[in-house]
Amino acid sequence: MSPQQRKTVFVSSFGDNILHTVEALKKQYSGNIVILKDVGCRYSYREDSQTSVLSFDMKKPYAFILSIYHLATCEKVFVDNYFGFLAAANFRDNVECIQLWHASGAVKRFGLKDPSIHNRTKRANERFRKVYSKFDHVVVGSEKMADIFKESFGLSDTQILRTGVPRTDYYFKEEDNEDIKARMERKHPRIKGKKVILYAPTFRDNKLTDPDIQLNLKLMYENLQEDYVLLMRLHPAIRTKFMNSFPNFIIDVSTGEKINELLMITDLLITDYSSIPYEFSLLNKPMIFYSYDLEDYSRARGFWDDYHSMVPGPVAYTSEEIIEIILNEPYNMNVVNQFSLDWNQYSKGQSSQQLIQAIYGDVAEKEEALFEQR
């Protein structure tokens, strides 16, 4: 067995939580940092003398073997999704595996509470449990999410890290929102002088190659194009490009844009069962929940609570209802604010730093003291 090294490995699927955690880690860590990008990861990371970025793809034998080597010789592992390889991973006893997850909150059930668990084979369920058993810590932004993780992954309270969600730090930075807006306007001139609507639906099963946009885009164009522009943000799992029939009204931002920057310039979010509202609520802006398939989706995926009581905005079932809501603006911002307080309880702008302190604390401080003595 190769000797253990002063090294931390990140396995990245969604990317943004890892990005903020890596930046915080670099400030007080002398070891090597290796980021293994899952094949579906769209995030770009900067490499430097301390940080290496590799492809984590079983179809690329050399890259995959190198990834396994790094996982076998590191001292910490951070993941941001469910990764099946963890079921077979044999980490050293002193290695910690930290689950960053990719959402600050949850509408639909997952893990051990996913309704589909009853349709899986016994072997499949055992594999899921083995993966969950590898999580030494799971990072949360609220007690609500702590309870959900304990049920979903079969965790004890001692495994919950209440340090806040790293990527929410972005919304507390002093970077001027006007600078972000100006940069986006240069890239997408059509948003200048318009109110920005962002449509960001969640992923639906069996829709990998079909955007299946259940919006009457023609009707929205006819009623809204004078004052609004519609940004279309399809789920990262969708592999087919959206065919835009109204380029003067709709901008496809499914790729090439960071979601946090899109949220900063968004005036109104339209979504459904996505986790985006949990972070968007930090900006105290209105939301509409377009849930045209509510009954079918609830039956297939299951919700943690009554859907209408969970979401901080009006629910619409048709494009006509969406247009009516947009034109009449029946939003209750007190509900949005309370929603943010409930789900972002520990996310106060220092989450990345607090996470690194919780995981590395004393060791990092000793390293820094030794470095200063040299």
C-alpha positions as a printed NumPy array, in Angstrom:
array([[  0.   ,   0.   ,   0.   ],
       [  1.306,   3.451,  -0.89 ],
       [  2.06 ,   5.725,   2.076],
       [ -0.504,   8.293,   3.108],
       [  0.257,  11.852,   2.027],
       [ -0.58 ,  15.34 ,   3.205],
       [ -3.326,  15.623,   0.646],
       [ -7.033,  16.414,   0.381],
       [ -9.165,  15.067,  -2.461],
       [-12.401,  16.612,  -3.698],
       [-14.765,  14.616,  -5.921],
       [-16.834,  17.137,  -7.832],
       [-20.174,  16.668,  -9.554],
       [-21.893,  20.041,  -9.129],
       [-18.803,  22.026,  -8.222],
       [-19.78 ,  25.268,  -6.519],
       [-19.6  ,  24.086,  -2.91 ],
       [-16.24 ,  22.538,  -3.674],
       [-14.966,  25.73 ,  -5.311],
       [-15.623,  27.815,  -2.185],
       [-14.278,  25.122,   0.136],
       [-11.042,  24.79 ,  -1.852],
       [-10.479,  28.555,  -1.809],
       [-10.904,  28.621,   1.975],
       [ -8.66 ,  25.573,   2.424],
       [ -5.801,  27.109,   0.425],
       [ -5.515,  29.947,   2.924],
       [ -4.373,  27.67 ,   5.746],
       [ -3.286,  24.329,   4.329],
       [  0.168,  23.317,   3.113],
       [ -0.817,  19.927,   1.699],
       [ -1.697,  19.069,  -1.868],
       [ -5.241,  19.503,  -3.189],
       [ -6.614,  17.196,  -5.886],
       [ -9.975,  17.859,  -7.54 ],
       [-11.495,  14.889,  -9.357],
       [-14.109,  16.106, -11.818],
       [-16.963,  13.731, -12.491],
       [-17.841,  13.407, -16.178],
       [-20.941,  15.566, -15.702],
       [-19.218,  18.401, -13.828],
       [-19.374,  21.685, -15.742],
       [-17.342,  23.703, -13.258],
       [-13.875,  24.962, -14.126],
       [-11.155,  25.022, -11.49 ],
       [ -7.802,  26.802, -11.617],
       [ -4.733,  24.626, -11.288],
       [ -1.648,  25.888,  -9.479],
       [  1.399,  24.54 ,  -7.655],
       [ -0.841,  23.242,  -4.855],
       [ -3.924,  22.203,  -6.809],
       [ -4.359,  19.532,  -9.489],
       [ -7.552,  18.936, -11.487],
       [ -8.148,  15.49 , -12.983],
       [-10.932,  13.731, -14.839],
       [-12.767,  11.123, -12.764],
       [-13.994,   8.968, -15.624],
       [-13.992,   5.158, -15.751],
       [-13.895,   5.344, -19.558],
       [-10.422,   6.888, -19.308],
       [ -8.356,   4.127, -17.66 ],
       [ -5.217,   6.115, -16.875],
       [ -7.135,   9.048, -15.383],
       [ -9.351,   6.698, -13.381],
       [ -6.407,   4.714, -11.974],
       [ -4.692,   7.975, -11.029],
       [ -7.886,   9.086,  -9.292],
       [ -8.01 ,   5.862,  -7.286],
       [ -4.372,   6.37 ,  -6.291],
       [ -5.131,   9.842,  -4.932],
       [ -8.168,   8.583,  -3.031],
       [ -6.072,   5.77 ,  -1.531],
       [ -3.298,   8.079,  -0.322],
       [ -5.16 ,  11.157,   0.955],
       [ -6.119,  12.246,   4.457],
       [ -9.486,  13.907,   3.703],
       [-12.137,  13.318,   1.023],
       [-14.878,  15.811,   0.166],
       [-17.77 ,  14.801,  -2.11 ],
       [-20.762,  16.862,  -3.287],
       [-23.141,  14.143,  -4.469],
       [-23.988,  10.454,  -4.229],
       [-21.019,   8.544,  -5.691],
       [-21.394,   4.786,  -6.073],
       [-17.629,   4.148,  -5.869],
       [-17.767,   4.949,  -2.142],
       [-19.507,   1.623,  -1.519],
       [-16.294,  -0.176,  -2.492],
       [-13.839,   2.399,  -1.141],
       [-11.56 ,   1.193,   1.64 ],
       [-10.222,   4.371,   3.167],
       [ -7.645,   4.254,   5.926],
       [ -9.105,   4.448,   9.435],
       [ -7.88 ,   8.011,   9.92 ],
       [ -9.382,   9.336,   6.67 ],
       [-12.467,  11.539,   6.975],
       [-15.123,  11.681,   4.251],
       [-17.153,  14.903,   4.205],
       [-20.394,  15.18 ,   2.241],
       [-20.928,  18.763,   0.98 ],
       [-24.068,  17.823,  -0.95 ],
       [-25.371,  20.131,  -3.668],
       [-28.46 ,  21.692,  -2.1  ],
       [-29.224,  23.896,   0.891],
       [-32.697,  22.435,   1.264],
       [-34.973,  19.742,  -0.106],
       [-38.529,  19.577,  -1.347],
       [-38.449,  15.981,  -2.559],
       [-37.375,  12.905,  -0.636],
       [-34.119,  11.126,  -1.401],
       [-31.81 ,   8.464,  -0.034],
       [-33.444,   6.048,   2.383],
       [-36.691,   8.047,   2.154],
       [-36.955,   7.964,  -1.641],
       [-40.232,   6.163,  -2.549],
       [-38.39 ,   4.239,  -5.295],
       [-36.37 ,   2.398,  -2.652],
       [-39.17 ,  -0.179,  -2.476],
       [-38.647,  -1.041,  -6.139],
       [-34.897,  -1.588,  -5.848],
       [-33.227,  -4.928,  -5.345],
       [-31.828,  -5.872,  -1.96 ],
       [-28.315,  -5.622,  -3.4  ],
       [-28.981,  -2.103,  -4.671],
       [-30.284,  -0.965,  -1.288],
       [-27.248,  -2.458,   0.429],
       [-25.005,  -0.527,  -1.95 ],
       [-26.807,   2.715,  -1.123],
       [-26.378,   2.083,   2.601],
       [-22.675,   1.352,   2.134],
       [-22.22 ,   4.683,   0.396],
       [-24.03 ,   6.556,   3.172],
       [-21.975,   4.75 ,   5.818],
       [-18.801,   6.337,   4.412],
       [-19.961,   9.854,   5.361],
       [-18.138,  10.893,   8.528],
       [-19.625,  14.377,   8.317],
       [-22.451,  16.016,   6.366],
       [-22.507,  19.798,   6.073],
       [-25.818,  21.611,   6.659],
       [-27.135,  25.163,   6.643],
       [-30.083,  24.574,   8.98 ],
       [-31.681,  22.262,  11.504],
       [-34.359,  21.513,   8.913],
       [-31.734,  20.091,   6.578],
       [-29.978,  18.308,   9.449],
       [-33.19 ,  16.376,  10.186],
       [-33.608,  15.515,   6.5  ],
       [-30.043,  14.207,   6.192],
       [-30.359,  12.124,   9.35 ],
       [-33.418,  10.405,   7.897],
       [-32.143,  10.186,   4.313],
       [-28.664,   8.847,   5.082],
       [-29.269,   7.115,   8.412],
       [-26.932,   9.462,  10.291],
       [-26.506,  10.32 ,  13.935],
       [-26.558,  13.908,  15.139],
       [-22.808,  13.826,  15.795],
       [-22.174,  13.414,  12.063],
       [-23.886,  16.72 ,  11.236],
       [-21.617,  19.725,  10.672],
       [-23.576,  22.916,  11.33 ],
       [-21.123,  25.232,   9.599],
       [-23.4  ,  26.508,   6.825],
       [-23.353,  25.815,   3.092],
       [-20.066,  27.022,   1.51 ],
       [-21.469,  28.352,  -1.76 ],
       [-23.889,  30.694,   0.04 ],
       [-20.863,  32.792,   1.078],
       [-21.075,  34.346,  -2.374],
       [-24.281,  36.197,  -1.512],
       [-22.626,  37.931,   1.424],
       [-19.627,  39.288,  -0.464],
       [-19.26 ,  43.021,  -0.865],
       [-18.816,  42.695,  -4.612],
       [-21.132,  45.253,  -6.169],
       [-24.196,  43.701,  -7.749],
       [-24.077,  46.493, -10.322],
       [-20.689,  45.204, -11.514],
       [-22.149,  41.747, -12.057],
       [-25.144,  43.219, -13.85 ],
       [-22.936,  45.367, -16.094],
       [-20.795,  42.363, -16.993],
       [-23.857,  40.276, -17.81 ],
       [-25.355,  43.099, -19.861],
       [-22.195,  43.257, -21.963],
       [-22.47 ,  39.544, -22.594],
       [-26.247,  39.515, -23.069],
       [-27.275,  43.03 , -24.255],
       [-30.945,  42.01 , -24.424],
       [-31.314,  42.128, -20.623],
       [-30.456,  45.839, -20.466],
       [-33.436,  47.88 , -19.331],
       [-35.584,  44.786, -18.774],
       [-36.743,  42.885, -15.725],
       [-35.086,  39.481, -15.635],
       [-37.079,  36.258, -15.202],
       [-35.061,  33.094, -14.617],
       [-36.759,  29.774, -15.373],
       [-34.85 ,  26.938, -13.702],
       [-36.826,  23.659, -13.625],
       [-35.576,  20.578, -11.827],
       [-34.615,  17.306, -13.517],
       [-37.321,  14.826, -14.421],
       [-36.687,  11.117, -14.882],
       [-36.284,   9.839, -18.442],
       [-35.709,  13.369, -19.802],
       [-31.947,  13.249, -20.379],
       [-32.266,  14.129, -24.053],
       [-35.561,  16.023, -23.968],
       [-35.831,  19.525, -22.477],
       [-39.647,  19.111, -22.438],
       [-40.318,  22.799, -21.773],
       [-43.888,  22.867, -20.452],
       [-44.257,  26.605, -20.942],
       [-46.303,  28.344, -23.612],
       [-43.333,  30.436, -24.705],
       [-45.293,  32.125, -27.499],
       [-47.927,  33.317, -25.041],
       [-45.271,  34.53 , -22.595],
       [-43.493,  36.361, -25.383],
       [-46.675,  38.101, -26.478],
       [-47.553,  39.233, -22.949],
       [-44.17 ,  39.93 , -21.374],
       [-41.544,  40.74 , -23.994],
       [-41.983,  44.511, -23.711],
       [-40.825,  44.686, -20.078],
       [-39.16 ,  41.333, -19.415],
       [-36.475,  38.982, -20.681],
       [-36.605,  35.246, -19.91 ],
       [-33.431,  33.36 , -19.01 ],
       [-33.737,  29.602, -19.567],
       [-31.6  ,  27.471, -17.219],
       [-32.137,  23.775, -17.937],
       [-30.943,  21.165, -15.456],
       [-27.272,  20.134, -15.924],
       [-28.372,  16.548, -16.636],
       [-30.2  ,  17.58 , -19.829],
       [-27.975,  16.822, -22.814],
       [-30.022,  18.423, -25.571],
       [-29.761,  22.101, -26.424],
       [-32.913,  24.18 , -26.114],
       [-34.255,  25.333, -29.511],
       [-34.95 ,  29.038, -29.079],
       [-37.806,  30.37 , -31.225],
       [-37.891,  33.775, -29.506],
       [-34.265,  34.987, -29.368],
       [-35.337,  38.593, -28.662],
       [-37.107,  37.455, -25.481],
       [-35.422,  34.207, -24.385],
       [-31.737,  33.641, -23.581],
       [-30.479,  30.089, -23.034],
       [-28.111,  30.21 , -20.032],
       [-28.01 ,  26.456, -19.427],
       [-24.248,  26.477, -19.991],
       [-21.516,  29.066, -19.726],
       [-22.969,  30.955, -16.759],
       [-22.583,  30.487, -13.009],
       [-25.898,  30.053, -11.251],
       [-24.966,  32.433,  -8.427],
       [-24.298,  35.268, -10.889],
       [-27.566,  34.537, -12.677],
       [-29.44 ,  34.721,  -9.391],
       [-27.831,  38.063,  -8.579],
       [-29.281,  39.668, -11.73 ],
       [-32.635,  37.855, -11.539],
       [-35.728,  39.836, -10.552],
       [-38.116,  36.86 , -10.522],
       [-37.382,  33.137, -10.253],
       [-39.69 ,  30.526, -11.763],
       [-38.954,  26.971, -10.687],
       [-40.736,  23.875,  -9.383],
       [-39.119,  21.271,  -7.099],
       [-35.563,  22.583,  -7.419],
       [-33.26 ,  23.434,  -4.505],
       [-32.426,  26.86 ,  -5.998],
       [-35.085,  28.755,  -3.954],
       [-33.244,  27.986,  -0.708],
       [-30.31 ,  30.142,  -1.761],
       [-32.288,  32.601,  -3.871],
       [-34.285,  33.489,  -0.755],
       [-31.115,  35.071,   0.675],
       [-31.587,  37.818,  -1.924],
       [-35.173,  38.482,  -0.772],
       [-36.684,  38.38 ,  -4.256],
       [-40.002,  36.88 ,  -5.416],
       [-40.564,  33.376,  -6.779],
       [-43.24 ,  31.505,  -8.694],
       [-43.537,  27.722,  -8.499],
       [-44.635,  26.201, -11.793],
       [-45.811,  22.736, -10.781],
       [-47.84 ,  21.516, -13.749],
       [-47.149,  17.866, -12.842],
       [-47.471,  18.182,  -9.07 ],
       [-49.534,  15.046,  -8.425],
       [-47.438,  12.791, -10.671],
       [-44.16 ,  14.145,  -9.343],
       [-45.276,  13.848,  -5.724],
       [-46.367,  10.257,  -6.265],
       [-43.077,   9.301,  -7.941],
       [-40.605,  11.231,  -5.775],
       [-42.415,  12.101,  -2.547],
       [-42.258,  15.406,  -0.645],
       [-41.082,  16.093,   2.891],
       [-44.205,  18.103,   3.637],
       [-47.268,  19.569,   1.963],
       [-45.912,  21.232,  -1.158],
       [-48.037,  24.375,  -0.949],
       [-46.953,  25.032,   2.627],
       [-43.27 ,  24.413,   1.81 ],
       [-42.771,  26.848,  -1.069],
       [-42.372,  30.617,  -0.426],
       [-44.406,  31.866,  -3.356],
       [-47.536,  31.378,  -5.468],
       [-48.001,  28.016,  -7.216],
       [-49.035,  28.012, -10.889],
       [-50.215,  25.111, -13.037],
       [-50.448,  26.811, -16.432],
       [-48.573,  29.435, -18.427],
       [-51.666,  31.626, -18.232],
       [-51.498,  31.556, -14.437],
       [-47.794,  32.431, -14.515],
       [-48.469,  35.462, -16.715],
       [-51.304,  36.592, -14.464],
       [-49.083,  36.35 , -11.379],
       [-46.25 ,  38.258, -13.065],
       [-48.562,  41.079, -14.151],
       [-50.333,  41.353, -10.769],
       [-47.348,  40.598,  -8.447],
       [-49.204,  38.954,  -5.51 ],
       [-45.974,  38.177,  -3.623],
       [-45.628,  37.961,   0.154],
       [-42.008,  38.865,   0.901],
       [-42.468,  38.154,   4.617],
       [-42.927,  34.503,   3.652],
       [-39.747,  34.594,   1.563],
       [-37.807,  36.141,   4.446],
       [-39.019,  33.519,   6.935],
       [-38.198,  30.767,   4.447],
       [-34.638,  32.099,   4.245],
       [-34.302,  32.299,   8.028],
       [-35.488,  28.701,   8.384],
       [-33.264,  27.132,   5.711],
       [-30.166,  29.362,   5.902],
       [-29.921,  29.307,   9.661],
       [-26.143,  28.669,   9.726],
       [-25.243,  30.179,   6.346],
       [-24.183,  33.687,   7.311],
       [-21.286,  34.434,   4.972],
       [-18.494,  32.529,   6.762],
       [-19.522,  28.958,   5.987],
       [-16.411,  27.945,   4.007],
       [-14.057,  29.214,   6.681],
       [-16.096,  27.627,   9.466],
       [-16.082,  24.291,   7.64 ],
       [-12.3  ,  24.291,   7.21 ],
       [-11.853,  25.249,  10.849],
       [-14.147,  22.407,  11.948],
       [-12.324,  19.784,   9.858],
       [ -8.709,  20.953,  10.031],
       [ -8.752,  23.416,  12.967],
       [ -5.855,  22.566,  15.259],
       [ -3.69 ,  20.975,  12.581],
       [ -3.96 ,  24.025,  10.313],
       [ -3.117,  26.349,  13.202],
       [ -0.037,  24.293,  14.11 ],
       [  1.071,  24.27 ,  10.483],
       [  0.758,  28.021,  10.286],
       [  2.74 ,  28.485,  13.526],
       [  5.535,  26.192,  12.265],
       [  5.619,  28.014,   8.95 ],
       [  6.016,  31.384,  10.695],
       [  8.927,  30.026,  12.774],
       [ 10.902,  29.021,   9.68 ]])
